[in-house]
Amino acid sequence: MSSHSPARRWLITAAAVATLSLTAACGVGQSSDESSGGSSDTGSSSQEQTSDGSSDGSGSESGSFTAGTYDAEGGYTSPGGQQSVGVEVTLDADGTVTEVEVTPEASDGTSERYQSQFAGGIADEVVGKKITELDVSTVAGSSLTSGGFNDAIDDIISQAQA
């Protein structure tokens, strides 16, 4: 998977926010005790908000984020087949990465080794930077893992936009 330019990330984020806004508008007026008959959790990502629960839903301005810890799974293709990598990022309200953790989820030994190397070096590359400005290519000799990482970051941006 190729890395996304900042302009493309912004476009993807804007589309995701618009989709989420439309989806939320569809649920207006529904009772909270209605049963949907199924689970809406796909298992691909989750969000933990800060204890103050600060999310007023007031907009989707670029650079406006809900501080908290977010996680997502990103995928990429290696010579050993389809791989995934878990990413957990803690953001402050302006979208600055304060912590990052990558969990190797490789299905073969070679990919696991590269993911572990990537996980060991990623914090030096992204902590202290704005999440919307991240465009990771190679970390600690691992170039393919970055595709899965960037994929997960795109998902986390969508989750965290206030």
N, CA, C and O of each residue as an XYZ file, in Angstrom:
648
protein
N       0.845     -1.172      0.000
C       0.000      0.000      0.000
C       0.885      1.227      0.000
O       1.855      1.275      0.756
N       0.589      2.214     -0.815
C       1.428      3.390     -0.888
C       1.039      4.394      0.192
O      -0.077      4.389      0.710
N       2.008      5.261      0.512
C       1.750      6.293      1.503
C       0.844      7.351      0.906
O       0.849      7.571     -0.305
N       0.073      8.001      1.749
C      -0.846      9.036      1.296
C      -0.215     10.408      1.507
O       0.419     10.658      2.533
N      -0.393     11.296      0.527
C       0.081     12.656      0.667
C      -0.810     13.384      1.676
O      -1.935     12.954      1.929
N      -0.316     14.484      2.253
C      -1.157     15.235      3.204
C      -2.472     15.700      2.584
O      -3.501     15.712      3.258
N      -2.448     16.080      1.316
C      -3.690     16.524      0.669
C      -4.682     15.375      0.552
O      -5.881     15.554      0.761
N      -4.167     14.188      0.215
C      -5.063     13.030      0.099
C      -5.603     12.640      1.468
O      -6.777     12.291      1.593
N      -4.759     12.695      2.495
C      -5.229     12.391      3.849
C      -6.330     13.343      4.258
O      -7.325     12.934      4.855
N      -6.151     14.633      3.932
C      -7.160     15.621      4.281
C      -8.461     15.285      3.571
O      -9.534     15.365      4.167
N      -8.371     14.907      2.298
C      -9.559     14.568      1.532
C     -10.246     13.332      2.102
O     -11.471     13.298      2.218
N      -9.465     12.325      2.455
C     -10.025     11.110      3.053
C     -10.697     11.439      4.379
O     -11.791     10.956      4.671
N     -10.032     12.266      5.176
C     -10.579     12.658      6.471
C     -11.885     13.430      6.300
O     -12.858     13.185      7.013
N     -11.897     14.367      5.347
C     -13.107     15.158      5.110
C     -14.262     14.257      4.673
O     -15.399     14.442      5.106
N     -13.965     13.284      3.815
C     -15.004     12.354      3.371
C     -15.515     11.504      4.529
O     -16.714     11.250      4.644
N     -14.599     11.069      5.379
C     -14.994     10.249      6.530
C     -15.867     11.058      7.495
O     -16.865     10.553      8.009
N     -15.486     12.305      7.732
C     -16.258     13.156      8.640
C     -17.643     13.411      8.061
O     -18.635     13.382      8.789
N     -17.717     13.660      6.763
C     -19.020     13.890      6.130
C     -19.896     12.644      6.239
O     -21.091     12.742      6.516
N     -19.306     11.487      6.023
C     -20.049     10.226      6.134
C     -20.545     10.015      7.549
O     -21.696      9.635      7.763
N     -19.664     10.266      8.524
C     -20.062     10.111      9.926
C     -21.182     11.085     10.302
O     -22.109     10.730     11.030
N     -21.082     12.315      9.797
C     -22.117     13.311     10.091
C     -23.462     12.885      9.521
O     -24.492     13.004     10.184
N     -23.448     12.390      8.291
C     -24.693     11.936      7.676
C     -25.243     10.719      8.408
O     -26.453     10.610      8.610
N     -24.374      9.817      8.799
C     -24.806      8.633      9.536
C     -25.416      9.027     10.874
O     -26.443      8.478     11.271
N     -24.797      9.969     11.569
C     -25.321     10.427     12.856
C     -26.677     11.104     12.675
O     -27.571     10.943     13.505
N     -26.825     11.856     11.597
C     -28.096     12.538     11.346
C     -29.224     11.540     11.096
O     -30.379     11.814     11.421
N     -28.895     10.394     10.523
C     -29.913      9.367     10.268
C     -30.462      8.787     11.563
O     -31.592      8.299     11.589
N     -29.681      8.832     12.634
C     -30.108      8.250     13.896
C     -30.852      9.218     14.800
O     -31.295      8.826     15.880
N     -31.005     10.488     14.384
C     -31.694     11.473     15.208
C     -33.146     11.059     15.399
O     -33.834     10.730     14.433
N     -33.609     11.075     16.637
C     -34.997     10.759     16.932
C     -35.238      9.301     17.263
O     -36.360      8.932     17.611
N     -34.215      8.458     17.166
C     -34.390      7.057     17.510
C     -34.196      6.885     19.008
O     -33.335      7.520     19.617
N     -35.004      6.022     19.584
C     -34.908      5.738     21.007
C     -33.639      4.968     21.295
O     -33.260      4.090     20.520
N     -32.966      5.283     22.408
C     -31.713      4.616     22.735
C     -31.922      3.182     23.183
O     -30.958      2.418     23.228
N     -33.153      2.781     23.519
C     -33.352      1.402     23.941
C     -33.861      0.519     22.809
O     -34.273     -0.616     23.050
N     -33.836      1.030     21.565
C     -34.192      0.187     20.443
C     -33.085     -0.828     20.233
O     -31.905     -0.522     20.403
N     -33.467     -2.012     19.869
C     -32.485     -3.058     19.598
C     -32.243     -3.123     18.103
O     -33.189     -3.181     17.317
N     -30.978     -3.112     17.707
C     -30.664     -3.161     16.285
C     -30.639     -4.578     15.763
O     -30.629     -4.792     14.551
N     -30.628     -5.550     16.658
C     -30.640     -6.937     16.227
C     -29.281     -7.434     15.786
O     -29.163     -8.592     15.384
N     -28.258     -6.614     15.843
C     -26.924     -7.039     15.440
C     -25.891     -6.118     16.022
O     -26.211     -5.052     16.547
N     -24.666     -6.528     15.928
C     -23.576     -5.731     16.468
C     -23.026     -4.828     15.384
O     -22.850     -5.260     14.245
N     -22.756     -3.588     15.723
C     -22.171     -2.672     14.758
C     -20.660     -2.629     14.889
O     -20.006     -1.922     14.123
N     -20.091     -3.350     15.819
C     -18.652     -3.360     16.013
C     -18.025     -4.336     15.034
O     -18.322     -5.530     15.063
N     -17.154     -3.827     14.162
C     -16.500     -4.681     13.189
C     -15.227     -5.283     13.737
O     -14.623     -6.151     13.108
N     -14.819     -4.827     14.903
C     -13.611     -5.349     15.504
C     -12.349     -4.730     14.935
O     -11.250     -5.139     15.308
N     -12.472     -3.752     14.039
C     -11.285     -3.195     13.421
C     -10.730     -1.991     14.161
O      -9.557     -1.658     13.993
N     -11.542     -1.332     14.974
C     -11.014     -0.195     15.710
C     -11.907      0.103     16.901
O     -13.073     -0.288     16.954
N     -11.318      0.807     17.848
C     -12.085      1.231     19.010
C     -11.520      2.539     19.515
O     -10.440      2.960     19.101
N     -12.245      3.178     20.406
C     -11.828      4.474     20.916
C     -12.031      4.533     22.411
O     -13.059      4.103     22.935
N     -11.031      5.075     23.094
C     -11.160      5.367     24.515
C     -11.018      6.872     24.649
O      -9.966      7.426     24.327
N     -12.065      7.543     25.120
C     -11.974      8.978     25.291
C     -11.432      9.302     26.663
O     -11.433      8.468     27.568
N     -10.965     10.540     26.800
C     -10.450     10.968     28.082
C     -11.569     10.973     29.108
O     -12.747     10.961     28.749
N     -11.209     10.990     30.368
C     -12.201     10.886     31.435
C     -13.181     12.047     31.462
O     -14.272     11.920     32.017
N     -12.804     13.193     30.862
C     -13.747     14.305     30.876
C     -14.821     14.154     29.808
O     -15.787     14.917     29.785
N     -14.656     13.160     28.911
C     -15.679     12.885     27.902
C     -15.876     14.034     26.946
O     -16.960     14.186     26.384
N     -14.851     14.852     26.746
C     -15.005     16.068     25.974
C     -15.189     15.797     24.493
O     -14.223     15.611     23.754
N     -16.418     15.779     24.083
C     -16.769     15.699     22.676
C     -18.134     16.348     22.535
O     -19.160     15.763     22.880
N     -18.124     17.568     22.021
C     -19.401     18.266     21.913
C     -20.047     18.076     20.554
O     -21.166     18.538     20.329
N     -19.344     17.392     19.630
C     -19.913     17.145     18.311
C     -20.174     18.412     17.538
O     -21.039     18.435     16.663
N     -19.437     19.480     17.846
C     -19.733     20.775     17.264
C     -19.189     20.975     15.868
O     -19.574     21.934     15.199
N     -18.303     20.101     15.400
C     -17.837     20.356     14.055
C     -16.749     19.421     13.623
O     -16.331     18.525     14.356
N     -16.295     19.654     12.397
C     -15.272     18.802     11.819
C     -14.131     19.642     11.284
O     -13.557     19.327     10.241
N     -13.802     20.706     11.990
C     -12.751     21.585     11.550
C     -11.422     20.845     11.551
O     -11.139     20.037     12.435
N     -10.616     21.140     10.539
C      -9.299     20.534     10.477
C      -8.508     20.961     11.697
O      -8.489     22.143     12.042
N      -7.849     20.008     12.358
C      -7.056     20.331     13.531
C      -7.841     20.267     14.823
O      -7.273     20.514     15.887
N      -9.119     19.948     14.776
C      -9.928     19.855     15.979
C     -10.115     18.378     16.319
O     -10.755     17.633     15.576
N      -9.553     17.972     17.443
C      -9.585     16.570     17.823
C     -10.090     16.419     19.247
O     -10.002     17.344     20.055
N     -10.613     15.255     19.539
C     -10.969     14.895     20.903
C      -9.757     14.185     21.489
O      -9.350     13.131     21.002
N      -9.185     14.770     22.538
C      -8.016     14.169     23.175
C      -8.387     12.790     23.696
O      -9.489     12.586     24.205
N      -7.468     11.851     23.568
C      -7.723     10.506     24.061
C      -6.809      9.493     23.418
O      -5.893      9.840     22.673
N      -7.069      8.246     23.713
C      -6.294      7.136     23.167
C      -7.167      6.373     22.182
O      -8.299      6.002     22.493
N      -6.634      6.148     21.010
C      -7.368      5.514     19.921
C      -6.569      4.335     19.397
O      -5.340      4.338     19.455
N      -7.258      3.335     18.888
C      -6.545      2.231     18.273
C      -7.242      1.780     17.006
O      -8.452      1.939     16.839
N      -6.443      1.215     16.121
C      -6.954      0.715     14.848
C      -5.991     -0.349     14.343
O      -4.865     -0.481     14.825
N      -6.459     -1.093     13.374
C      -5.639     -2.116     12.737
C      -5.447     -1.718     11.281
O      -6.396     -1.330     10.600
N      -4.208     -1.819     10.815
C      -3.909     -1.505      9.421
C      -3.418     -2.744      8.707
O      -2.818     -3.630      9.317
N      -3.672     -2.803      7.425
C      -3.267     -3.957      6.649
C      -2.336     -3.592      5.514
O      -2.341     -2.462      5.026
N      -1.530     -4.569      5.096
C      -0.636     -4.405      3.962
C      -0.281     -5.784      3.425
O      -0.500     -6.797      4.089
N       0.267     -5.811      2.222
C       0.654     -7.070      1.607
C       2.170     -7.195      1.608
O       2.882     -6.287      1.180
N       2.652     -8.331      2.094
C       4.083     -8.633      2.103
C       4.318     -9.836      1.187
O       3.356    -10.449      0.726
N       5.564    -10.180      0.920
C       5.821    -11.397      0.137
C       5.227    -12.651      0.797
O       4.965    -13.648      0.124
N       5.018    -12.590      2.117
C       4.427    -13.719      2.838
C       2.908    -13.705      2.847
O       2.289    -14.588      3.440
N       2.296    -12.715      2.198
C       0.834    -12.627      2.151
C       0.313    -11.397      2.879
O       1.077    -10.499      3.234
N      -0.990    -11.368      3.095
C      -1.650    -10.252      3.756
C      -1.252    -10.218      5.233
O      -1.306    -11.235      5.923
N      -0.851     -9.032      5.709
C      -0.422     -8.851      7.088
C      -1.244     -7.734      7.720
O      -1.827     -6.909      7.015
N      -1.289     -7.711      9.040
C      -1.928     -6.601      9.749
C      -1.053     -6.201     10.922
O      -0.239     -6.979     11.420
N      -1.250     -4.960     11.345
C      -0.475     -4.407     12.445
C      -1.420     -3.566     13.301
O      -2.220     -2.797     12.768
N      -1.333     -3.707     14.617
C      -2.159     -2.925     15.528
C      -1.459     -1.633     15.894
O      -0.252     -1.619     16.135
N      -2.213     -0.552     15.935
C      -1.649      0.759     16.256
C      -2.509      1.418     17.322
O      -3.730      1.488     17.184
N      -1.879      1.900     18.382
C      -2.557      2.661     19.433
C      -1.855      4.003     19.550
O      -0.635      4.063     19.703
N      -2.630      5.082     19.479
C      -2.084      6.435     19.511
C      -2.839      7.248     20.556
O      -4.065      7.177     20.642
N      -2.100      8.017     21.347
C      -2.703      8.967     22.267
C      -2.477     10.353     21.692
O      -1.357     10.720     21.337
N      -3.571     11.126     21.606
C      -3.531     12.476     21.038
C      -3.938     13.506     22.068
O      -4.710     13.216     22.982
N      -3.407     14.727     21.914
C      -3.950     15.830     22.694
C      -4.980     16.548     21.814
O      -5.206     16.142     20.674
N      -5.597     17.595     22.327
C      -6.728     18.231     21.648
C      -6.370     18.876     20.312
O      -7.252     19.079     19.478
N      -5.096     19.203     20.090
C      -4.750     19.794     18.795
C      -4.225     18.752     17.804
O      -3.736     19.105     16.731
N      -4.327     17.466     18.165
C      -3.948     16.410     17.250
C      -2.488     16.010     17.297
O      -2.001     15.322     16.400
N      -1.779     16.436     18.344
C      -0.378     16.055     18.491
C      -0.288     14.678     19.131
O      -0.957     14.401     20.127
N       0.542     13.819     18.554
C       0.750     12.474     19.073
C       1.608     12.576     20.339
O       2.725     13.093     20.300
N       1.079     12.082     21.454
C       1.844     12.097     22.700
C       2.390     10.717     23.046
O       3.376     10.608     23.774
N       1.763      9.667     22.534
C       2.236      8.297     22.722
C       1.813      7.473     21.524
O       0.790      7.747     20.896
N       2.610      6.458     21.212
C       2.257      5.526     20.136
C       2.769      4.146     20.511
O       3.851      4.000     21.078
N       1.977      3.145     20.185
C       2.386      1.757     20.387
C       1.929      0.940     19.191
O       0.766      1.000     18.791
N       2.848      0.180     18.630
C       2.541     -0.698     17.512
C       2.633     -2.129     18.009
O       3.622     -2.522     18.628
N       1.593     -2.904     17.734
C       1.550     -4.308     18.141
C       1.683     -5.189     16.902
O       0.790     -5.203     16.055
N       2.789     -5.923     16.789
C       2.944     -6.815     15.641
C       1.852     -7.888     15.628
O       1.574     -8.513     16.652
N       1.240     -8.095     14.468
C       0.195     -9.101     14.297
C       0.470     -9.925     13.036
O      -0.456    -10.390     12.371
N       1.759    -10.099     12.717
C       2.161    -10.772     11.483
C       1.810    -12.254     11.504
O       1.704    -12.873     12.563
N       1.633    -12.805     10.308
C       1.286    -14.220     10.188
C       2.488    -15.091      9.822
O       2.346    -16.306      9.685
N       3.668    -14.490      9.662
C       4.869    -15.288      9.391
C       6.064    -14.664     10.111
O       6.030    -13.498     10.506
N       7.102    -15.452     10.270
C       8.268    -15.040     11.050
C       8.993    -13.820     10.516
O       9.396    -12.953     11.291
N       9.165    -13.741      9.202
C       9.876    -12.607      8.613
C       9.105    -11.312      8.846
O       9.682    -10.308      9.263
N       7.820    -11.336      8.581
C       6.998    -10.132      8.780
C       6.969     -9.743     10.252
O       6.996     -8.557     10.582
N       6.914    -10.732     11.137
C       6.907    -10.441     12.568
C       8.200     -9.743     12.990
O       8.179     -8.819     13.803
N       9.319    -10.192     12.433
C      10.602     -9.562     12.760
C      10.609     -8.104     12.301
O      11.006     -7.219     13.058
N      10.173     -7.850     11.070
C      10.141     -6.475     10.562
C       9.157     -5.611     11.355
O       9.454     -4.456     11.660
N       7.996     -6.162     11.686
C       7.027     -5.394     12.485
C       7.598     -5.065     13.862
O       7.383     -3.965     14.372
N       8.310     -5.990     14.459
C       8.916     -5.736     15.773
C       9.961     -4.636     15.686
O      10.039     -3.789     16.576
N      10.771     -4.634     14.621
C      11.753     -3.567     14.427
C      11.045     -2.228     14.240
O      11.453     -1.213     14.805
N       9.987     -2.240     13.446
C       9.193     -1.033     13.205
C       8.631     -0.515     14.527
O       8.717      0.677     14.823
N       8.055     -1.422     15.320
C       7.446     -1.049     16.604
C       8.475     -0.421     17.535
O       8.151      0.494     18.293
N       9.716     -0.908     17.484
C      10.760     -0.387     18.346
C      11.243      1.000     17.969
O      11.807      1.702     18.809
N      11.035      1.416     16.718
C      11.542      2.709     16.272
C      10.495      3.760     15.963
O      10.846      4.913     15.711
N       9.220      3.400     15.974
C       8.184      4.330     15.507
C       7.979      5.535     16.421
O       7.691      6.627     15.931
N       8.119      5.368     17.724
C       7.884      6.496     18.640
C       8.806      7.666     18.325
O       8.378      8.819     18.380
N      10.063      7.388     17.997
C      11.006      8.459     17.672
C      10.586      9.227     16.425
O      10.957     10.389     16.258
N       9.818      8.591     15.555
C       9.396      9.219     14.304
C       8.122     10.053     14.430
O       7.947     11.012     13.679
N       7.222      9.708     15.368
C       5.898     10.339     15.355
C       5.516     11.101     16.623
O       4.694     12.015     16.550
N       6.077     10.762     17.770
C       5.696     11.461     19.006
C       6.123     12.926     18.902
O       7.257     13.242     18.541
N       5.170     13.814     19.232
C       5.417     15.250     19.158
C       4.989     15.867     17.845
O       5.069     17.085     17.686
N       4.534     15.059     16.898
C       4.094     15.567     15.599
C       2.574     15.519     15.495
O       1.917     14.728     16.172
N       2.028     16.374     14.640
C       0.586     16.387     14.373
C       0.220     15.119     13.609
O       0.914     14.737     12.667
N      -0.858     14.473     14.009
C      -1.255     13.215     13.375
C      -1.585     13.405     11.897
O      -1.363     12.496     11.097
N      -2.104     14.557     11.526
C      -2.457     14.806     10.131
C      -1.232     15.024      9.255
O      -1.340     15.013      8.029
N      -0.076     15.222      9.865
C       1.156     15.444      9.102
C       2.014     14.186      9.005
O       3.084     14.219      8.398
N       1.564     13.079      9.591
C       2.350     11.851      9.560
C       2.297     11.215      8.173
O       1.234     11.110      7.562
N       3.454     10.799      7.696
C       3.565     10.077      6.439
C       4.798      9.193      6.559
O       5.849      9.485      5.988
N       4.651      8.125      7.300
C       5.769      7.254      7.620
C       6.092      6.369      6.415
O       5.197      5.798      5.792
N       7.396      6.264      6.097
C       7.773      5.399      4.983
C       8.597      4.205      5.466
O       8.148      3.067      5.333
N       9.768      4.428      6.010
C      10.605      3.326      6.483
C      11.057      3.621      7.898
O      11.536      4.716      8.190
N      10.904      2.645      8.774
C      11.355      2.773     10.163
C      12.153      1.524     10.493
O      11.671      0.406     10.313
N      13.372      1.714     10.976
C      14.239      0.609     11.408
C      14.368     -0.479     10.341
O      14.374     -1.668     10.659
N      14.469     -0.068      9.078
C      14.645     -1.023      7.996
C      13.366     -1.682      7.507
O      13.410     -2.495      6.584
N      12.240     -1.353      8.099
C      10.966     -1.943      7.704
C      10.183     -0.948      6.863
O       9.756      0.093      7.362
N       9.994     -1.266      5.580
C       9.273     -0.349      4.697
C       7.837     -0.768      4.444
O       6.984      0.099      4.252
N       7.532     -2.051      4.437
C       6.162     -2.487      4.150
C       5.225     -2.253      5.331
O       4.051     -1.937      5.135
N       5.730     -2.404      6.553
C       4.895     -2.211      7.744
C       4.311     -0.800      7.774
O       3.218     -0.589      8.299
N       5.042      0.168      7.210
C       4.562      1.551      7.213
C       3.232      1.688      6.487
O       2.426      2.546      6.849
N       2.979      0.863      5.470
C       1.693      0.918      4.771
C       0.541      0.581      5.702
O      -0.492      1.251      5.684
N       0.713     -0.454      6.517
C      -0.310     -0.810      7.499
C      -0.442      0.247      8.574
O      -1.550      0.552      9.015
N       0.685      0.811      9.003
C       0.671      1.869     10.014
C      -0.094      3.080      9.492
O      -0.969      3.605     10.182
N       0.227      3.528      8.280
C      -0.449      4.700      7.702
C      -1.942      4.436      7.511
O      -2.757      5.342      7.685
N      -2.303      3.213      7.156
C      -3.709      2.829      7.018
C      -4.428      2.986      8.367
O      -5.527      3.536      8.430
N      -3.801      2.500      9.437
C      -4.391      2.615     10.774
C      -4.479      4.076     11.212
O      -5.460      4.477     11.838
N      -3.463      4.872     10.888
C      -3.472      6.299     11.239
C      -4.644      7.003     10.574
O      -5.291      7.841     11.203
N      -4.932      6.683      9.317
C      -6.086      7.284      8.637
C      -7.379      6.985      9.383
O      -8.237      7.858      9.516
N      -7.524      5.757      9.868
C      -8.704      5.365     10.640
C      -8.755      6.135     11.961
O      -9.819      6.602     12.367
N      -7.633      6.263     12.617
C      -7.572      6.968     13.908
C      -7.901      8.455     13.723
O      -8.568      9.046     14.572
N      -7.452      9.050     12.650
C      -7.794     10.454     12.388
C      -9.313     10.606     12.311
O      -9.876     11.539     12.885
N      -9.972      9.692     11.604
C     -11.435      9.738     11.485
C     -12.108      9.592     12.839
O     -13.095     10.270     13.122
N     -11.574      8.701     13.685
C     -12.138      8.492     15.024
C     -11.990      9.733     15.905
O     -12.902     10.089     16.651
N     -10.840     10.381     15.810
C     -10.469     11.429     16.759
C     -10.972     12.815     16.397
O     -10.962     13.707     17.246
N     -11.403     13.020     15.184
C     -11.851     14.361     14.804
C     -13.097     14.708     15.603
O     -14.076     13.962     15.618
N     -13.037     15.839     16.255
C     -14.142     16.287     17.125
C     -15.245     16.936     16.327
O     -16.247     17.369     16.897
